[in-house]
Amino acid sequence: MPPLAELTSAPAAQPSIPRELLTEELLARTGQVDRLAVRTDARWAKLARAHARTEASLGRLIADAPCDDTESISQSYMEQPRLPSTARR
């Protein structure tokens, strides 16, 4: 294995740094982490869409409520905990 100083000082050698420093098993994990990140982002997006549909449905229910106290219903709902933002990047 070339010394680290040689690898870091020669621009042509830069792409070989990960191959020299990481095992094949660790290099393979990078792909796995990327795939899991994509899958997780997709699942968060799906959850966010479902949450938006729930919010819209609840808004319609509150608007159609057969009572005069929709303001307190709405206020009580707005005080409920929310899902964290899906914007990760």
Secondary structure as GFF3:
##gff-version 3
##sequence-region A 1 89
A	DSSP	alpha_helix	4	9	.	.	.	ID=ss1
A	DSSP	three_ten_helix	11	16	.	.	.	ID=ss2
A	DSSP	alpha_helix	17	21	.	.	.	ID=ss3
A	DSSP	alpha_helix	24	63	.	.	.	ID=ss4
A	DSSP	alpha_helix	70	78	.	.	.	ID=ss5
###
